[in-house]
Amino acid sequence: MPLVRISLRRGKSPAHLAALRDGIYQAMRETFNVPENDRFILVSQHDAGEFDYDPNYLGIARSDNLVIVQITCNSGRTVEQKQALYRGIAENFSTDPGLRPEDVFINLVEVAKENWSFGNGVAQYA
């Protein structure tokens, strides 16, 4: 049920991109009770002029390796589950592909269950 969008600067290897996708999916499975095979992840790479961010907002020193992750999911998870997800993603990214935690920006968008159609024009969760 989560839809994940990953945005980053252009030029990373296929292995780097796979590590990002796998790291998010693993963290969602471990912290958000995401079912096996519930994997819908989009990666968008941007040229420098299409990827704008503040390198020091809130005192966090970001680099051009910044990865912005937006996860749209059903509402209802606890603050503790959300914090565990954020930690899990940052830890996974640190391990592989070797990102600094400062370069992991995560935005969670919660929606009602009836806002999903997985195919056939049917709202499967409604």
N, CA, C and O atoms as a GROMACS GRO file, in nm:
protein
  504
    1MET      N    1   0.078  -0.119   0.000
    1MET     CA    2   0.000   0.000   0.000
    1MET      C    3   0.083   0.126   0.000
    1MET      O    4   0.032   0.229  -0.045
    2PRO      N    5   0.207   0.127   0.047
    2PRO     CA    6   0.283   0.251   0.030
    2PRO      C    7   0.324   0.272  -0.115
    2PRO      O    8   0.357   0.177  -0.187
    3LEU      N    9   0.321   0.397  -0.156
    3LEU     CA   10   0.377   0.438  -0.283
    3LEU      C   11   0.498   0.523  -0.250
    3LEU      O   12   0.485   0.624  -0.180
    4VAL      N   13   0.614   0.484  -0.297
    4VAL     CA   14   0.739   0.551  -0.261
    4VAL      C   15   0.794   0.623  -0.383
    4VAL      O   16   0.801   0.568  -0.493
    5ARG      N   17   0.834   0.748  -0.360
    5ARG     CA   18   0.901   0.827  -0.463
    5ARG      C   19   1.038   0.866  -0.408
    5ARG      O   20   1.049   0.922  -0.300
    6ILE      N   21   1.141   0.836  -0.485
    6ILE     CA   22   1.278   0.869  -0.449
    6ILE      C   23   1.330   0.970  -0.550
    6ILE      O   24   1.324   0.947  -0.670
    7SER      N   25   1.381   1.082  -0.500
    7SER     CA   26   1.438   1.184  -0.589
    7SER      C   27   1.582   1.210  -0.548
    7SER      O   28   1.614   1.220  -0.429
    8LEU      N   29   1.669   1.220  -0.648
    8LEU     CA   30   1.810   1.245  -0.622
    8LEU      C   31   1.875   1.303  -0.747
    8LEU      O   32   1.815   1.306  -0.854
    9ARG      N   33   2.000   1.351  -0.730
    9ARG     CA   34   2.075   1.404  -0.843
    9ARG      C   35   2.109   1.291  -0.940
    9ARG      O   36   2.135   1.178  -0.898
   10ARG      N   37   2.110   1.323  -1.067
   10ARG     CA   38   2.140   1.228  -1.174
   10ARG      C   39   2.284   1.178  -1.164
   10ARG      O   40   2.374   1.252  -1.123
   11GLY      N   41   2.304   1.052  -1.204
   11GLY     CA   42   2.439   1.001  -1.218
   11GLY      C   43   2.475   0.884  -1.130
   11GLY      O   44   2.589   0.838  -1.133
   12LYS      N   45   2.381   0.834  -1.051
   12LYS     CA   46   2.411   0.719  -0.964
   12LYS      C   47   2.399   0.589  -1.043
   12LYS      O   48   2.324   0.579  -1.141
   13SER      N   49   2.474   0.490  -0.998
   13SER     CA   50   2.477   0.361  -1.067
   13SER      C   51   2.348   0.282  -1.043
   13SER      O   52   2.274   0.311  -0.948
   14PRO      N   53   2.319   0.184  -1.128
   14PRO     CA   54   2.204   0.098  -1.104
   14PRO      C   55   2.211   0.028  -0.967
   14PRO      O   56   2.108   0.008  -0.903
   15ALA      N   57   2.331  -0.009  -0.923
   15ALA     CA   58   2.346  -0.073  -0.791
   15ALA      C   59   2.310   0.024  -0.680
   15ALA      O   60   2.248  -0.016  -0.581
   16HIS      N   61   2.347   0.150  -0.693
   16HIS     CA   62   2.313   0.253  -0.595
   16HIS      C   63   2.161   0.268  -0.586
   16HIS      O   64   2.104   0.272  -0.477
   17LEU      N   65   2.096   0.277  -0.700
   17LEU     CA   66   1.951   0.293  -0.704
   17LEU      C   67   1.881   0.170  -0.646
   17LEU      O   68   1.781   0.184  -0.575
   18ALA      N   69   1.931   0.052  -0.676
   18ALA     CA   70   1.874  -0.071  -0.620
   18ALA      C   71   1.888  -0.073  -0.469
   18ALA      O   72   1.796  -0.117  -0.399
   19ALA      N   73   2.001  -0.027  -0.417
   19ALA     CA   74   2.021  -0.022  -0.272
   19ALA      C   75   1.921   0.072  -0.206
   19ALA      O   76   1.871   0.042  -0.097
   20LEU      N   77   1.891   0.183  -0.270
   20LEU     CA   78   1.791   0.276  -0.215
   20LEU      C   79   1.653   0.209  -0.211
   20LEU      O   80   1.585   0.212  -0.109
   21ARG      N   81   1.613   0.150  -0.322
   21ARG     CA   82   1.482   0.083  -0.328
   21ARG      C   83   1.474  -0.028  -0.224
   21ARG      O   84   1.374  -0.038  -0.152
   22ASP      N   85   1.577  -0.111  -0.217
   22ASP     CA   86   1.577  -0.223  -0.123
   22ASP      C   87   1.579  -0.176   0.022
   22ASP      O   88   1.513  -0.235   0.107
   23GLY      N   89   1.655  -0.071   0.050
   23GLY     CA   90   1.664  -0.020   0.187
   23GLY      C   91   1.532   0.034   0.238
   23GLY      O   92   1.497   0.016   0.354
   24ILE      N   93   1.459   0.101   0.151
   24ILE     CA   94   1.327   0.153   0.190
   24ILE      C   95   1.229   0.038   0.211
   24ILE      O   96   1.157   0.033   0.311
   25TYR      N   97   1.227  -0.054   0.117
   25TYR     CA   98   1.133  -0.167   0.126
   25TYR      C   99   1.160  -0.248   0.253
   25TYR      O  100   1.066  -0.286   0.323
   26GLN      N  101   1.286  -0.274   0.283
   26GLN     CA  102   1.321  -0.349   0.405
   26GLN      C  103   1.273  -0.275   0.529
   26GLN      O  104   1.216  -0.336   0.619
   27ALA      N  105   1.297  -0.144   0.536
   27ALA     CA  106   1.254  -0.066   0.653
   27ALA      C  107   1.102  -0.065   0.665
   27ALA      O  108   1.050  -0.074   0.776
   28MET      N  109   1.031  -0.054   0.554
   28MET     CA  110   0.884  -0.056   0.561
   28MET      C  111   0.833  -0.191   0.608
   28MET      O  112   0.738  -0.197   0.687
   29ARG      N  113   0.895  -0.299   0.562
   29ARG     CA  114   0.852  -0.433   0.605
   29ARG      C  115   0.876  -0.451   0.755
   29ARG      O  116   0.794  -0.512   0.824
   30GLU      N  117   0.987  -0.399   0.805
   30GLU     CA  118   1.024  -0.419   0.945
   30GLU      C  119   0.950  -0.327   1.041
   30GLU      O  120   0.927  -0.365   1.156
   31THR      N  121   0.912  -0.209   0.998
   31THR     CA  122   0.855  -0.110   1.091
   31THR      C  123   0.709  -0.074   1.064
   31THR      O  124   0.640  -0.028   1.155
   32PHE      N  125   0.662  -0.093   0.942
   32PHE     CA  126   0.528  -0.048   0.904
   32PHE      C  127   0.434  -0.162   0.871
   32PHE      O  128   0.323  -0.138   0.823
   33ASN      N  129   0.475  -0.285   0.896
   33ASN     CA  130   0.391  -0.402   0.868
   33ASN      C  131   0.344  -0.406   0.723
   33ASN      O  132   0.230  -0.442   0.695
   34VAL      N  133   0.432  -0.370   0.632
   34VAL     CA  134   0.400  -0.374   0.490
   34VAL      C  135   0.408  -0.520   0.443
   34VAL      O  136   0.508  -0.587   0.468
   35PRO      N  137   0.304  -0.568   0.378
   35PRO     CA  138   0.304  -0.708   0.333
   35PRO      C  139   0.412  -0.736   0.228
   35PRO      O  140   0.455  -0.646   0.156
   36GLU      N  141   0.453  -0.861   0.222
   36GLU     CA  142   0.547  -0.903   0.119
   36GLU      C  143   0.487  -0.874  -0.018
   36GLU      O  144   0.367  -0.892  -0.039
   37ASN      N  145   0.570  -0.831  -0.109
   37ASN     CA  146   0.535  -0.799  -0.248
   37ASN      C  147   0.459  -0.668  -0.263
   37ASN      O  148   0.426  -0.630  -0.375
   38ASP      N  149   0.430  -0.598  -0.154
   38ASP     CA  150   0.365  -0.467  -0.162
   38ASP      C  151   0.477  -0.366  -0.186
   38ASP      O  152   0.520  -0.296  -0.094
   39ARG      N  153   0.522  -0.360  -0.309
   39ARG     CA  154   0.642  -0.283  -0.344
   39ARG      C  155   0.613  -0.201  -0.468
   39ARG      O  156   0.608  -0.254  -0.579
   40PHE      N  157   0.595  -0.071  -0.448
   40PHE     CA  158   0.570   0.024  -0.558
   40PHE      C  159   0.661   0.144  -0.534
   40PHE      O  160   0.629   0.231  -0.454
   41ILE      N  161   0.774   0.146  -0.605
   41ILE     CA  162   0.878   0.245  -0.579
   41ILE      C  163   0.922   0.309  -0.710
   41ILE      O  164   0.957   0.239  -0.805
   42LEU      N  165   0.918   0.440  -0.715
   42LEU     CA  166   0.958   0.516  -0.833
   42LEU      C  167   1.084   0.595  -0.802
   42LEU      O  168   1.094   0.656  -0.695
   43VAL      N  169   1.180   0.594  -0.893
   43VAL     CA  170   1.304   0.669  -0.877
   43VAL      C  171   1.311   0.776  -0.985
   43VAL      O  172   1.293   0.747  -1.103
   44SER      N  173   1.337   0.899  -0.944
   44SER     CA  174   1.353   1.010  -1.037
   44SER      C  175   1.488   1.074  -1.013
   44SER      O  176   1.521   1.117  -0.903
   45GLN      N  177   1.568   1.078  -1.120
   45GLN     CA  178   1.697   1.144  -1.113
   45GLN      C  179   1.687   1.280  -1.182
   45GLN      O  180   1.620   1.295  -1.284
   46HIS      N  181   1.754   1.379  -1.124
   46HIS     CA  182   1.742   1.516  -1.170
   46HIS      C  183   1.878   1.578  -1.199
   46HIS      O  184   1.976   1.549  -1.130
   47ASP      N  185   1.884   1.662  -1.300
   47ASP     CA  186   2.003   1.743  -1.324
   47ASP      C  187   2.015   1.846  -1.211
   47ASP      O  188   1.918   1.871  -1.140
   48ALA      N  189   2.132   1.904  -1.196
   48ALA     CA  190   2.158   1.999  -1.087
   48ALA      C  191   2.054   2.113  -1.085
   48ALA      O  192   2.009   2.153  -0.978
   49GLY      N  193   2.018   2.164  -1.202
   49GLY     CA  194   1.923   2.274  -1.209
   49GLY      C  195   1.779   2.235  -1.178
   49GLY      O  196   1.692   2.321  -1.169
   50GLU      N  197   1.754   2.107  -1.162
   50GLU     CA  198   1.619   2.057  -1.134
   50GLU      C  199   1.605   2.002  -0.992
   50GLU      O  200   1.502   1.946  -0.956
   51PHE      N  201   1.710   2.018  -0.913
   51PHE     CA  202   1.711   1.958  -0.778
   51PHE      C  203   1.760   2.065  -0.682
   51PHE      O  204   1.881   2.082  -0.663
   52ASP      N  205   1.667   2.136  -0.620
   52ASP     CA  206   1.699   2.251  -0.536
   52ASP      C  207   1.672   2.217  -0.391
   52ASP      O  208   1.565   2.167  -0.357
   53TYR      N  209   1.767   2.244  -0.306
   53TYR     CA  210   1.753   2.218  -0.162
   53TYR      C  211   1.843   2.314  -0.086
   53TYR      O  212   1.940   2.366  -0.141
   54ASP      N  213   1.810   2.336   0.041
   54ASP     CA  214   1.895   2.418   0.126
   54ASP      C  215   1.999   2.328   0.192
   54ASP      O  216   1.961   2.231   0.258
   55PRO      N  217   2.126   2.357   0.177
   55PRO     CA  218   2.228   2.268   0.232
   55PRO      C  219   2.242   2.272   0.384
   55PRO      O  220   2.315   2.191   0.441
   56ASN      N  221   2.173   2.365   0.451
   56ASN     CA  222   2.189   2.376   0.597
   56ASN      C  223   2.060   2.399   0.674
   56ASN      O  224   2.065   2.438   0.790
   57TYR      N  225   1.945   2.376   0.613
   57TYR     CA  226   1.817   2.399   0.682
   57TYR      C  227   1.810   2.317   0.811
   57TYR      O  228   1.843   2.198   0.812
   58LEU      N  229   1.768   2.381   0.919
   58LEU     CA  230   1.758   2.323   1.053
   58LEU      C  231   1.894   2.275   1.106
   58LEU      O  232   1.900   2.187   1.193
   59GLY      N  233   2.002   2.333   1.054
   59GLY     CA  234   2.136   2.299   1.102
   59GLY      C  235   2.186   2.163   1.057
   59GLY      O  236   2.282   2.110   1.114
   60ILE      N  237   2.124   2.106   0.955
   60ILE     CA  238   2.166   1.977   0.901
   60ILE      C  239   2.248   2.003   0.774
   60ILE      O  240   2.198   2.062   0.679
   61ALA      N  241   2.374   1.959   0.774
   61ALA     CA  242   2.465   1.983   0.662
   61ALA      C  243   2.444   1.879   0.552
   61ALA      O  244   2.492   1.766   0.562
   62ARG      N  245   2.370   1.920   0.448
   62ARG     CA  246   2.340   1.830   0.336
   62ARG      C  247   2.442   1.848   0.224
   62ARG      O  248   2.501   1.955   0.209
   63SER      N  249   2.459   1.743   0.146
   63SER     CA  250   2.550   1.749   0.031
   63SER      C  251   2.471   1.721  -0.097
   63SER      O  252   2.350   1.700  -0.094
   64ASP      N  253   2.541   1.720  -0.208
   64ASP     CA  254   2.476   1.688  -0.335
   64ASP      C  255   2.437   1.541  -0.345
   64ASP      O  256   2.378   1.500  -0.445
   65ASN      N  257   2.467   1.463  -0.244
   65ASN     CA  258   2.421   1.323  -0.238
   65ASN      C  259   2.285   1.311  -0.171
   65ASN      O  260   2.240   1.200  -0.144
   66LEU      N  261   2.221   1.423  -0.145
   66LEU     CA  262   2.089   1.423  -0.081
   66LEU      C  263   1.991   1.333  -0.157
   66LEU      O  264   1.984   1.336  -0.280
   67VAL      N  265   1.918   1.253  -0.081
   67VAL     CA  266   1.811   1.169  -0.136
   67VAL      C  267   1.682   1.212  -0.067
   67VAL      O  268   1.674   1.212   0.056
   68ILE      N  269   1.582   1.247  -0.145
   68ILE     CA  270   1.451   1.286  -0.091
   68ILE      C  271   1.356   1.170  -0.115
   68ILE      O  272   1.335   1.126  -0.228
   69VAL      N  273   1.298   1.120  -0.005
   69VAL     CA  274   1.207   1.006  -0.009
   69VAL      C  275   1.070   1.055   0.033
   69VAL      O  276   1.054   1.113   0.140
   70GLN      N  277   0.970   1.031  -0.051
   70GLN     CA  278   0.832   1.062  -0.014
   70GLN      C  279   0.753   0.932  -0.018
   70GLN      O  280   0.750   0.860  -0.118
   71ILE      N  281   0.688   0.903   0.095
   71ILE     CA  282   0.611   0.779   0.108
   71ILE      C  283   0.465   0.817   0.131
   71ILE      O  284   0.432   0.884   0.229
   72THR      N  285   0.378   0.774   0.041
   72THR     CA  286   0.234   0.790   0.059
   72THR      C  287   0.181   0.657   0.109
   72THR      O  288   0.205   0.552   0.048
   73CYS      N  289   0.108   0.661   0.221
   73CYS     CA  290   0.061   0.537   0.284
   73CYS      C  291  -0.071   0.561   0.356
   73CYS      O  292  -0.115   0.675   0.371
   74ASN      N  293  -0.132   0.452   0.399
   74ASN     CA  294  -0.253   0.463   0.480
   74ASN      C  295  -0.222   0.532   0.611
   74ASN      O  296  -0.114   0.514   0.667
   75SER      N  297  -0.316   0.610   0.660
   75SER     CA  298  -0.298   0.674   0.790
   75SER      C  299  -0.322   0.572   0.901
   75SER      O  300  -0.380   0.466   0.878
   76GLY      N  301  -0.275   0.605   1.020
   76GLY     CA  302  -0.304   0.520   1.135
   76GLY      C  303  -0.182   0.465   1.207
   76GLY      O  304  -0.198   0.398   1.309
   77ARG      N  305  -0.064   0.492   1.159
   77ARG     CA  306   0.054   0.441   1.229
   77ARG      C  307   0.093   0.535   1.343
   77ARG      O  308   0.066   0.655   1.338
   78THR      N  309   0.156   0.478   1.444
   78THR     CA  310   0.194   0.557   1.561
   78THR      C  311   0.318   0.641   1.532
   78THR      O  312   0.391   0.618   1.436
   79VAL      N  313   0.341   0.739   1.618
   79VAL     CA  314   0.462   0.820   1.608
   79VAL      C  315   0.585   0.731   1.621
   79VAL      O  316   0.684   0.751   1.551
   80GLU      N  317   0.578   0.633   1.709
   80GLU     CA  318   0.690   0.541   1.729
   80GLU      C  319   0.720   0.461   1.602
   80GLU      O  320   0.837   0.440   1.568
   81GLN      N  321   0.617   0.416   1.533
   81GLN     CA  322   0.638   0.344   1.408
   81GLN      C  323   0.701   0.434   1.302
   81GLN      O  324   0.789   0.391   1.228
   82LYS      N  325   0.657   0.557   1.296
   82LYS     CA  326   0.713   0.652   1.200
   82LYS      C  327   0.860   0.679   1.231
   82LYS      O  328   0.944   0.681   1.141
   83GLN      N  329   0.891   0.701   1.359
   83GLN     CA  330   1.030   0.725   1.396
   83GLN      C  331   1.117   0.603   1.364
   83GLN      O  332   1.230   0.618   1.318
   84ALA      N  333   1.064   0.484   1.387
   84ALA     CA  334   1.139   0.361   1.356
   84ALA      C  335   1.161   0.350   1.205
   84ALA      O  336   1.268   0.306   1.162
   85LEU      N  337   1.062   0.389   1.125
   85LEU     CA  338   1.078   0.387   0.980
   85LEU      C  339   1.188   0.482   0.937
   85LEU      O  340   1.276   0.443   0.859
   86TYR      N  341   1.186   0.604   0.987
   86TYR     CA  342   1.288   0.703   0.949
   86TYR      C  343   1.427   0.653   0.986
   86TYR      O  344   1.520   0.662   0.906
   87ARG      N  345   1.441   0.600   1.108
   87ARG     CA  346   1.571   0.546   1.152
   87ARG      C  347   1.614   0.429   1.063
   87ARG      O  348   1.729   0.421   1.021
   88GLY      N  349   1.519   0.339   1.036
   88GLY     CA  350   1.550   0.222   0.955
   88GLY      C  351   1.598   0.258   0.816
   88GLY      O  352   1.695   0.200   0.766
   89ILE      N  353   1.532   0.354   0.753
   89ILE     CA  354   1.574   0.397   0.619
   89ILE      C  355   1.713   0.458   0.625
   89ILE      O  356   1.799   0.424   0.545
   90ALA      N  357   1.735   0.549   0.720
   90ALA     CA  358   1.866   0.614   0.731
   90ALA      C  359   1.976   0.512   0.758
   90ALA      O  360   2.085   0.521   0.701
   91GLU      N  361   1.950   0.415   0.846
   91GLU     CA  362   2.049   0.312   0.875
   91GLU      C  363   2.077   0.224   0.753
   91GLU      O  364   2.192   0.194   0.722
   92ASN      N  365   1.970   0.185   0.684
   92ASN     CA  366   1.988   0.102   0.564
   92ASN      C  367   2.068   0.177   0.457
   92ASN      O  368   2.155   0.119   0.393
   93PHE      N  369   2.037   0.305   0.437
   93PHE     CA  370   2.109   0.385   0.338
   93PHE      C  371   2.255   0.405   0.378
   93PHE      O  372   2.343   0.413   0.292
   94SER      N  373   2.280   0.413   0.508
   94SER     CA  374   2.418   0.428   0.555
   94SER      C  375   2.498   0.302   0.523
   94SER      O  376   2.614   0.310   0.481
   95THR      N  377   2.436   0.187   0.544
   95THR     CA  378   2.503   0.059   0.515
   95THR      C  379   2.524   0.042   0.366
   95THR      O  380   2.634   0.008   0.322
   96ASP      N  381   2.420   0.064   0.288
   96ASP     CA  382   2.426   0.048   0.143
   96ASP      C  383   2.321   0.138   0.081
   96ASP      O  384   2.201   0.114   0.101
   97PRO      N  385   2.360   0.238   0.008
   97PRO     CA  386   2.483   0.258  -0.068
   97PRO      C  387   2.590   0.343  -0.001
   97PRO      O  388   2.683   0.388  -0.069
   98GLY      N  389   2.582   0.367   0.129
   98GLY     CA  390   2.685   0.442   0.199
   98GLY      C  391   2.655   0.590   0.214
   98GLY      O  392   2.746   0.673   0.212
   99LEU      N  393   2.527   0.624   0.228
   99LEU     CA  394   2.489   0.765   0.246
   99LEU      C  395   2.506   0.810   0.391
   99LEU      O  396   2.493   0.731   0.484
  100ARG      N  397   2.535   0.936   0.407
  100ARG     CA  398   2.536   0.997   0.540
  100ARG      C  399   2.391   1.020   0.583
  100ARG      O  400   2.308   1.054   0.500
  101PRO      N  401   2.360   1.004   0.711
  101PRO     CA  402   2.223   1.030   0.758
  101PRO      C  403   2.176   1.172   0.728
  101PRO      O  404   2.056   1.195   0.710
  102GLU      N  405   2.269   1.267   0.722
  102GLU     CA  406   2.233   1.406   0.691
  102GLU      C  407   2.177   1.420   0.550
  102GLU      O  408   2.108   1.517   0.520
  103ASP      N  409   2.206   1.324   0.465
  103ASP     CA  410   2.161   1.329   0.325
  103ASP      C  411   2.036   1.246   0.299
  103ASP      O  412   2.008   1.209   0.185
  104VAL      N  413   1.961   1.215   0.406
  104VAL     CA  414   1.838   1.137   0.392
  104VAL      C  415   1.722   1.222   0.441
  104VAL      O  416   1.707   1.245   0.561
  105PHE      N  417   1.640   1.268   0.349
  105PHE     CA  418   1.524   1.353   0.376
  105PHE      C  419   1.401   1.269   0.348
  105PHE      O  420   1.386   1.215   0.238
  106ILE      N  421   1.312   1.257   0.447
  106ILE     CA  422   1.194   1.170   0.432
  106ILE      C  423   1.068   1.251   0.461
  106ILE      O  424   1.061   1.325   0.559
  107ASN      N  425   0.969   1.235   0.375
  107ASN     CA  426   0.838   1.299   0.391
  107ASN      C  427   0.732   1.190   0.383
  107ASN      O  428   0.726   1.115   0.286
  108LEU      N  429   0.649   1.182   0.485
  108LEU     CA  430   0.543   1.082   0.491
  108LEU      C  431   0.409   1.151   0.465
  108LEU      O  432   0.375   1.250   0.530
  109VAL      N  433   0.333   1.099   0.369
  109VAL     CA  434   0.202   1.152   0.334
  109VAL      C  435   0.099   1.044   0.366
  109VAL      O  436   0.103   0.936   0.308
  110GLU      N  437   0.009   1.072   0.459
  110GLU     CA  438  -0.092   0.973   0.499
  110GLU      C  439  -0.225   1.004   0.432
  110GLU      O  440  -0.269   1.119   0.426
  111VAL      N  441  -0.288   0.898   0.381
  111VAL     CA  442  -0.417   0.912   0.314
  111VAL      C  443  -0.514   0.807   0.368
  111VAL      O  444  -0.474   0.710   0.432
  112ALA      N  445  -0.643   0.828   0.340
  112ALA     CA  446  -0.745   0.731   0.379
  112ALA      C  447  -0.736   0.608   0.288
  112ALA      O  448  -0.694   0.619   0.173
  113LYS      N  449  -0.777   0.494   0.339
  113LYS     CA  450  -0.767   0.368   0.264
  113LYS      C  451  -0.844   0.370   0.132
  113LYS      O  452  -0.803   0.306   0.035
  114GLU      N  453  -0.954   0.443   0.128
  114GLU     CA  454  -1.034   0.444   0.005
  114GLU      C  455  -0.969   0.525  -0.107
  114GLU      O  456  -1.024   0.531  -0.217
  115ASN      N  457  -0.854   0.585  -0.082
  115ASN     CA  458  -0.786   0.665  -0.182
  115ASN      C  459  -0.691   0.584  -0.270
  115ASN      O  460  -0.606   0.642  -0.339
  116TRP      N  461  -0.704   0.452  -0.269
  116TRP     CA  462  -0.616   0.366  -0.347
  116TRP      C  463  -0.696   0.281  -0.446
  116TRP      O  464  -0.803   0.229  -0.413
  117SER      N  465  -0.643   0.268  -0.566
  117SER     CA  466  -0.689   0.167  -0.660
  117SER      C  467  -0.565   0.100  -0.716
  117SER      O  468  -0.480   0.165  -0.777
  118PHE      N  469  -0.553  -0.031  -0.694
  118PHE     CA  470  -0.436  -0.106  -0.738
  118PHE      C  471  -0.454  -0.166  -0.878
  118PHE      O  472  -0.367  -0.237  -0.928
  119GLY      N  473  -0.566  -0.137  -0.938
  119GLY     CA  474  -0.593  -0.186  -1.072
  119GLY      C  475  -0.738  -0.220  -1.091
  119GLY      O  476  -0.814  -0.231  -0.995
  120ASN      N  477  -0.778  -0.236  -1.215
  120ASN     CA  478  -0.914  -0.274  -1.254
  120ASN      C  479  -1.018  -0.170  -1.218
  120ASN      O  480  -1.138  -0.200  -1.221
  121GLY      N  481  -0.976  -0.048  -1.185
  121GLY     CA  482  -1.071   0.057  -1.152
  121GLY      C  483  -1.147   0.030  -1.023
  121GLY      O  484  -1.259   0.078  -1.006
  122VAL      N  485  -1.087  -0.046  -0.933
  122VAL     CA  486  -1.152  -0.086  -0.808
  122VAL      C  487  -1.076  -0.026  -0.691
  122VAL      O  488  -0.952  -0.026  -0.691
  123ALA      N  489  -1.147   0.025  -0.590
  123ALA     CA  490  -1.084   0.071  -0.466
  123ALA      C  491  -1.078  -0.049  -0.372
  123ALA      O  492  -1.171  -0.071  -0.294
  124GLN      N  493  -0.972  -0.125  -0.380
  124GLN     CA  494  -0.961  -0.253  -0.310
  124GLN      C  495  -0.972  -0.240  -0.159
  124GLN      O  496  -1.018  -0.334  -0.094
  125TYR      N  497  -0.932  -0.130  -0.101
  125TYR     CA  498  -0.935  -0.113   0.045
  125TYR      C  499  -1.061  -0.041   0.094
  125TYR      O  500  -1.080  -0.025   0.214
  126ALA      N  501  -1.148   0.002   0.002
  126ALA     CA  502  -1.267   0.079   0.042
  126ALA      C  503  -1.371  -0.012   0.106
  126ALA      O  504  -1.477   0.035   0.146
   0.00000   0.00000   0.00000
